[in-house]
Each structure stands twice: as C-alpha cells, then as structure tokens.
Amino acid sequence: MAPLLKEEGVKPGELLRDIVTTLAFPGNVFQGKDSQTCVAASIETIMAKTDPAEFARLATDLLWEGTAT
C-alpha cells in the first residue's frame, strides 16, 4: 500500500470497495460540497464509464504504489 495512504490510516479493503462501487455506479461520483475537485470528479466519472479497465488499473496502482502512469 502507498506509504502516504498507510500513514493516513486508509484501509485497502475500503478503497477497493470504493473502486468497485465507482465502476458499478459512475454517475454517483460526488466531488463534495464547496470543493475544488470538479475536474478530478469529471475525469473519474468519464474514465469509469468509457474505460473501466484502465480506471481500475490506475486506481489500484495509486492505491498500492502511490503513483500511476
């Protein structure tokens, strides 16, 4: 697991569940109220809808390695 996520107390199982949920319901991605993450939420939604395999690969790389290419 990525060291920063581990330091923050993030649980891998919860993140993996979130990845699966996003893939199952990409329209439910929520950027948060009064948030500056509109672009990130839009990209997440589009990728989950149009290229779910790549979305899953990137998300799991970020989870385990802390980086993705």
Secondary structure, DSSP 8 states (H G I E B T S, - for coil): --HHHHHTT--HHHHHHHHHHHHH-GGG----TT-S-HHHHHHHHHHHHH-HHHHHHHHHHHHHHS---
